[in-house]
């Protein structure tokens, strides 16, 4: 019985680790990694801000081509307000949703 419980626990831990999803934003030497199940802001420098801004353009273009008006407007508003935290979260959440 003890061996069975131990085996099940190990399998559960392994399954949890293998299903963890991450997305990465890469731009001109900047690498930002995000855990899809637990968003944590990463941007701290101008270079990181620039990486997210560039990724947001790509995300906006995709939102427009897919007629995702809500996402497009949210991204545009965050860009206009230069709200990098909101922009970062929107981009990461969209990338996570796409990677499912």
Secondary structure, DSSP 8 states (H G I E B T S, - for coil): -HHHHHHHHHHHHHHHHHT--EEEEEETTEEEEEETTS------SHHHHHHHHHHHHHHHHHHHHTT-HHHHHHHHHHHHHT-HHHHHHHHHHHHHHHT-
